[in-house]
Amino acid sequence: MESQDLRIFKCVAETKSLSKAAEVLGYVQPHISQRIKKLEEELDTKLLTRTNRGVTLTDEGEALFNYAQRILRLMEEAKAEVNPNKFRTSLIIGASQTVSASKVPALFSSFLKEHRDIEVKIKTDRKQVLQEMLSYGEIDGLFLSGTYNGAQFERVYHYAEKMVLISSLYEAREEKDQPTLLINSDANCIYRNRLLAFSKEHHIPSIMEFDSLEAILQGVRDGLGISVVPASVVNSRGDMKRIEYQELAEDVQIDFIVKKGKQRSQSLKKFIRFLESL
């Protein structure tokens, strides 16, 4: 069993598609199919079930997938231990755009001062997508707000984040009937949901969706409307002089979760110890 076969199998399991795995790895699909077939022949068992929507893992495939993740992670750690000047262990963390723009960058900055040998990568996406990535081992941990599957994931750290209602200083001085609410397009974003609750409380029907936090902030600066964002986003930026903000009474709880039952890499263990020491 070759390590490259395990990498190919792991990618197929994560993408649930032979064609997508080929695209990610830069191979043609027949090569991917051939390497999977070689693995199945070597292990004398079926690893994948082909469907109209792609592939799913058999029970034996699930077992191999768990081993493949551990083996490849150990190989990465071994290279970094033997030759730290050439190889570095990696830590891949997920967070939504809004969460990754608040306290998380400061956490990573402090962590990397103590662990310069670890390469940290941040994946940003919608909450549901990030949970799927954590489930399939594509990321090591996830910062999120709100509910999650407690049977599959466990919380190892959490912190409270203040929320603020922001508006343009120019808009605040003008007489306007109803402001426009600028919200995140991610239906699971807790800041979006808080703003929607605000619209119901104050009977504000005008809503405009944006795909990024930067677009929302720019919209507020330009007097397009109002929004709710983490307080740390406002406090940490130097380009918020044209924005007026009001702190809301309730806090948002941000959890850092990992997958239950999964063996943790050394870099993830170090990151968790760092968080627990705060």
C-alpha positions in Angstrom: 0.0 0.0 0.0 1.6 3.2 -1.2 1.2 6.6 0.5 0.1 8.2 -2.8 -2.7 5.7 -3.2 -3.9 6.7 0.3 -3.8 10.3 -0.7 -5.8 9.6 -3.8 -8.3 7.5 -1.8 -8.6 10.2 0.9 -9.3 12.9 -1.7 -12.0 10.7 -3.4 -13.6 10.1 0.0 -13.6 13.8 0.9 -14.9 15.0 -2.5 -17.3 12.0 -2.9 -16.4 12.0 -6.6 -13.7 10.4 -8.8 -13.8 13.3 -11.3 -13.6 16.0 -8.6 -10.6 14.2 -7.0 -8.9 14.0 -10.3 -9.4 17.8 -10.7 -8.1 18.5 -7.3 -5.0 16.3 -7.7 -4.3 17.2 -11.3 -4.8 13.7 -12.7 -7.1 12.3 -15.4 -10.0 10.4 -14.0 -9.0 7.0 -15.4 -5.8 7.2 -13.4 -7.8 7.8 -10.2 -10.1 4.9 -11.0 -7.0 2.7 -11.6 -5.4 3.5 -8.3 -8.6 2.9 -6.4 -9.0 -0.4 -8.2 -5.4 -1.3 -7.2 -6.2 -0.6 -3.6 -9.3 -2.7 -3.7 -7.5 -5.6 -5.3 -4.6 -5.3 -2.7 -7.1 -5.3 0.2 -9.4 -7.8 -1.5 -12.5 -5.7 -0.6 -14.8 -3.1 -2.1 -14.0 0.4 -0.8 -16.5 2.6 -2.8 -20.0 2.3 -4.0 -20.7 4.2 -7.3 -23.9 6.1 -7.6 -25.4 8.6 -10.0 -24.3 11.4 -7.7 -20.7 10.2 -7.2 -19.3 7.7 -4.7 -19.9 6.7 -1.1 -17.7 4.7 1.2 -18.5 1.1 2.1 -17.9 0.1 5.8 -14.5 -1.1 4.8 -13.9 2.2 3.0 -14.8 4.1 6.1 -12.3 2.1 8.1 -9.5 2.7 5.5 -10.4 6.4 5.4 -9.9 6.8 9.1 -6.5 5.0 8.9 -5.5 7.0 5.8 -6.1 10.3 7.7 -4.0 9.1 10.6 -1.2 7.6 8.5 -0.8 10.7 6.3 -0.9 13.0 9.3 1.8 10.9 11.0 4.0 11.0 7.8 3.7 14.8 7.8 4.7 15.0 11.5 7.6 12.6 10.9 9.0 14.7 8.1 8.7 17.9 10.2 10.4 16.2 13.2 13.3 14.8 11.1 13.9 17.9 9.0 12.2 20.9 10.5 14.1 23.3 8.3 12.4 21.9 5.2 9.1 20.5 6.4 6.5 22.1 8.7 3.4 20.6 10.3 0.2 22.2 9.3 -2.9 23.3 11.1 -6.1 24.0 9.1 -8.8 25.9 10.9 -12.2 26.8 9.6 -14.3 30.0 10.4 -17.0 32.0 8.8 -16.0 35.4 7.3 -17.5 37.3 10.2 -15.9 35.1 12.9 -12.5 35.1 11.1 -12.5 38.9 11.0 -12.9 39.3 14.7 -10.8 37.7 17.5 -9.5 34.7 15.5 -6.6 36.5 13.7 -5.3 37.8 17.1 -5.4 34.2 18.5 -3.4 32.9 15.5 -0.9 35.8 15.8 -0.2 34.9 19.5 -0.1 31.2 18.8 2.4 31.5 16.0 4.8 33.6 18.1 5.2 30.4 20.3 5.0 27.9 17.5 6.9 29.1 14.4 7.3 25.6 13.2 3.6 25.2 12.5 1.9 26.4 9.2 -1.6 27.7 9.9 -4.2 27.8 7.2 -7.7 29.4 7.5 -10.6 28.1 5.5 -13.6 30.4 5.3 -17.0 29.4 4.1 -20.6 29.0 5.1 -21.2 27.3 8.5 -22.8 24.1 7.0 -20.0 23.6 4.5 -17.3 24.1 7.2 -19.0 21.4 9.4 -18.9 19.0 6.5 -15.2 19.8 6.0 -14.6 19.1 9.7 -16.6 15.8 9.5 -14.5 14.6 6.5 -11.2 15.7 8.0 -10.5 18.5 5.6 -10.0 20.9 8.5 -8.7 20.2 12.0 -11.0 22.4 13.9 -13.7 25.0 13.5 -14.7 28.4 15.1 -18.4 28.9 14.9 -21.4 30.5 16.6 -24.8 28.8 17.2 -25.8 25.2 17.2 -23.9 22.2 15.9 -24.1 18.4 16.0 -23.1 17.5 19.5 -23.0 13.8 18.7 -20.3 14.3 16.1 -18.3 17.3 17.4 -17.1 18.5 20.8 -16.3 21.9 22.1 -12.8 22.4 23.4 -12.8 26.2 23.8 -15.2 29.1 23.7 -15.3 32.9 24.2 -17.9 35.7 24.2 -18.0 38.3 21.5 -19.8 41.7 21.9 -22.1 42.7 19.1 -22.5 46.3 17.8 -25.1 47.9 15.6 -23.3 50.1 13.1 -24.5 53.0 10.9 -22.9 55.8 8.9 -22.3 59.0 10.8 -23.7 60.9 7.8 -26.8 58.7 7.7 -27.2 59.2 11.5 -27.5 63.0 11.0 -30.0 62.8 8.2 -33.7 62.5 8.6 -34.7 59.1 7.2 -37.9 57.1 7.4 -36.5 53.6 7.5 -32.9 52.4 7.3 -31.9 49.5 5.0 -30.6 46.4 6.9 -27.4 45.1 5.3 -27.1 41.3 6.1 -24.8 38.4 5.4 -26.1 36.0 2.7 -25.2 33.0 4.9 -28.5 31.9 6.4 -26.7 30.4 9.4 -24.8 33.6 10.3 -25.7 34.6 13.9 -25.1 38.3 13.1 -27.5 38.0 10.2 -30.1 36.4 12.4 -29.7 39.0 15.1 -30.2 41.8 12.5 -33.3 40.0 11.2 -34.7 39.9 14.7 -33.9 43.6 15.0 -35.9 44.2 11.8 -38.9 42.4 13.3 -38.7 44.3 16.6 -38.6 47.7 14.8 -40.7 46.8 11.8 -38.0 47.4 9.2 -38.9 45.7 5.9 -36.0 46.9 3.7 -33.2 44.3 3.6 -30.1 44.0 1.3 -27.9 40.8 1.2 -24.1 40.8 0.7 -21.7 37.9 0.3 -18.8 39.4 2.3 -18.2 41.3 5.5 -16.1 43.8 3.6 -19.0 44.7 1.3 -21.3 45.2 4.4 -18.8 47.5 6.1 -18.3 49.5 2.9 -22.1 49.7 2.4 -22.5 51.1 6.0 -19.6 53.6 5.4 -21.3 54.8 2.3 -24.6 55.4 4.1 -26.4 52.5 2.4 -27.8 51.1 5.6 -27.1 49.6 9.0 -25.8 46.3 10.2 -24.7 44.1 13.2 -21.1 43.0 13.4 -18.6 41.9 16.1 -17.4 44.7 18.3 -13.8 43.7 17.7 -14.2 44.3 14.0 -15.0 47.9 14.7 -12.4 48.3 17.4 -9.5 46.8 15.5 -9.9 48.8 12.2 -8.5 52.2 11.4 -11.0 52.8 8.6 -14.1 53.1 10.8 -14.1 56.8 11.4 -17.3 57.4 9.4 -19.2 54.7 11.3 -21.2 55.2 14.5 -21.9 52.1 16.6 -24.0 51.1 19.5 -23.2 48.1 21.7 -26.0 45.6 22.0 -26.9 44.0 25.3 -26.4 40.4 24.5 -23.1 38.6 23.6 -22.4 36.0 20.9 -20.7 32.8 22.1 -18.1 31.5 19.7 -17.1 27.8 20.1 -14.0 26.1 18.8 -15.0 22.5 18.0 -13.2 19.4 16.8 -14.4 16.0 15.6 -15.2 13.5 18.4 -13.2 10.3 18.4 -10.7 11.5 15.9 -7.0 11.2 16.8 -5.6 14.7 17.1 -2.4 15.8 15.4 0.4 17.3 17.4 -0.2 20.7 15.9 -3.9 20.6 16.9 -3.0 19.4 20.4 -0.6 22.4 20.8 -3.3 24.8 19.5 -5.9 23.4 22.0 -3.4 23.7 24.9 -2.7 27.3 23.8 -6.4 28.1 23.8 -6.9 26.5 27.2 -4.1 28.7 28.7 -5.8 31.9 27.7 
